[in-house]
Amino acid sequence: MGVVTLRSSKKSFVAALTAAAAALAVGGWLAAGPIIAAIGSPDDSGPSQSVIASQETLHALAERITGPGYEEGKGREGLGGVVLDPDNATLTVAWKGSLPPDVEQIIKNAPSGVTVRVIEAKYTRADMWAATTRVNALAEELERDGWRIAPQIDPQGQYLSVGMESVEGSSHVPDEAAEDRVKAAAGIDVHFTNDVPHDVPAPAIERVE
């Protein structure tokens, strides 16, 4: 099951959701801004109207919880991220520390039929965004050494996921030294994968397996 991101624009929301479903159906990556992660299990026909309605409800609720600046990797202080599961009308909120009273009130007054799960985030959205920036600063240097990297923010606030692969044609074999350089730059927990998208800028994608 994949997690992709959706832009927050209301005007293009349904189109974005349909595109997300198609991306998930073929195991692809959706080029979208670093906003809200959404879990889905679409079939070839795309999302149903009930799923779209659920997504819209969850999206509106998530925007109230995240606060301003989420697209820039910020949001409310303590926020780790949010994950939408429209199939089950569930919103997962990752938070570091105690929830502010206003956020508790928003969750308490969630729309009927919506479940809100709160989990402990190890890192805030701002922490992970800063780590992504630091890792990206190494990209050119690492590519000269035979590495291509793609940092991805974990929408549940647990780590920075970094895809690493050898540059095409390079004989350089991945080793611990290269990973250590990435870890040192990140300054937070890093989970390494070989998942490096080539058609979109790495910081613009969030995906969890």
KAGIVEN-V618304 format. One record per residue. RES is the residue in one small letter. PSI is psi in whole degrees, 0 to 359 (none if undefined). OMEGA is omega in whole degrees, -180 to 180 (NA if undefined). BURIAL is # if it has 24 or more other ideal C-beta (glycine too) atoms within 12 Angstrom, else .. Layout:
<<RES;PSI;OMEGA;BURIAL> <RES;PSI;OMEGA;BURIAL>>
This chain:
<<m;129;-177;.> <g;164;173;#> <v;128;179;#> <v;173;180;#> <t;152;179;#> <l;142;175;#> <r;156;-175;#> <s;355;-178;#> <s;123;179;.> <k;324;-176;.> <k;320;-176;.> <s;17;-171;.> <f;309;-177;#> <v;320;178;.> <a;321;179;.> <a;320;179;#> <l;318;179;#> <t;319;178;#> <a;322;179;#> <a;318;179;#> <a;317;180;#> <a;320;180;#> <a;318;-180;#> <l;322;-176;#> <a;328;-179;.> <v;7;179;.> <g;27;-176;.> <g;185;179;.> <w;137;178;#> <l;123;179;#> <a;99;-178;#> <a;164;-180;#> <g;161;-179;#> <p;75;-174;#> <i;254;-172;#> <i;129;-178;#> <a;142;-179;#> <a;129;177;#> <i;140;178;#> <g;158;176;#> <s;63;-175;.> <p;159;170;#> <d;188;-175;.> <d;338;-177;.> <s;354;-179;.> <g;179;-176;.> <p;146;178;#> <s;166;179;.> <q;324;180;.> <s;323;178;.> <v;319;178;#> <i;317;179;#> <a;317;178;.> <s;317;180;#> <q;316;-179;#> <e;318;179;#> <t;314;-180;#> <l;320;-179;#> <h;316;179;#> <a;318;179;#> <l;317;-180;#> <a;320;-179;#> <e;325;177;#> <r;325;-179;#> <i;318;-175;#> <t;325;-178;#> <g;179;-177;#> <p;153;175;.> <g;1;-177;.> <y;323;-179;#> <e;336;178;#> <e;15;178;.> <g;20;-177;#> <k;255;-175;#> <g;190;-179;#> <r;150;179;#> <e;128;-179;.> <g;345;-178;#> <l;128;176;#> <g;328;180;#> <g;175;178;#> <v;146;178;#> <v;127;-180;#> <l;134;175;#> <d;85;-176;#> <p;332;179;#> <d;327;-178;#> <n;13;179;#> <a;47;-176;#> <t;135;175;#> <l;122;176;#> <t;127;-179;#> <v;121;177;#> <a;127;-176;#> <w;138;176;#> <k;117;-177;#> <g;196;-177;.> <s;145;177;.> <l;137;174;#> <p;152;-179;.> <p;321;-178;.> <d;326;178;.> <v;320;176;#> <e;320;-179;.> <q;320;178;.> <i;316;180;#> <i;318;180;#> <k;325;-178;.> <n;27;178;.> <a;150;180;#> <p;150;179;.> <s;136;179;.> <g;354;180;.> <v;133;176;#> <t;132;177;.> <v;120;177;#> <r;134;177;.> <v;124;178;#> <i;158;-179;#> <e;123;176;.> <a;141;176;#> <k;328;-179;#> <y;150;176;#> <t;166;176;#> <r;318;180;#> <a;321;178;#> <d;313;-176;#> <m;325;178;#> <w;317;178;#> <a;320;178;#> <a;320;178;#> <t;317;179;#> <t;317;-180;#> <r;319;180;#> <v;318;179;#> <n;332;179;#> <a;340;179;.> <l;351;-169;#> <a;312;-177;#> <e;318;180;.> <e;316;-179;.> <l;325;180;#> <e;324;176;.> <r;330;-180;.> <d;3;176;#> <g;15;-178;.> <w;140;169;#> <r;134;-177;#> <i;156;178;#> <a;92;178;#> <p;142;-179;#> <q;129;-179;#> <i;133;176;#> <d;119;-178;#> <p;354;177;#> <q;9;171;#> <g;32;-176;#> <q;333;-176;#> <y;174;170;#> <l;123;178;#> <s;129;-179;#> <v;114;174;#> <g;136;179;#> <m;136;176;#> <e;159;177;#> <s;141;176;.> <v;139;-178;.> <e;128;-180;.> <g;352;-179;.> <s;142;178;.> <s;1;-179;.> <h;130;-180;.> <v;131;179;.> <p;137;179;#> <d;174;-177;.> <e;330;-178;.> <a;317;179;.> <a;318;179;#> <e;322;179;#> <d;324;178;.> <r;320;179;#> <v;316;180;#> <k;318;-179;#> <a;321;-180;.> <a;320;-178;#> <a;313;-180;#> <g;5;175;.> <i;175;179;#> <d;138;-179;.> <v;135;175;#> <h;119;-177;#> <f;139;175;#> <t;175;174;#> <n;21;-177;.> <d;98;-179;#> <v;102;179;#> <p;146;-177;#> <h;352;-175;.> <d;0;180;.> <v;155;175;.> <p;132;-174;.> <a;316;-176;#> <p;346;-177;#> <a;4;-175;#> <i;138;172;#> <e;131;178;#> <r;137;178;#> <v;132;177;#> <e;none;NA;.>>
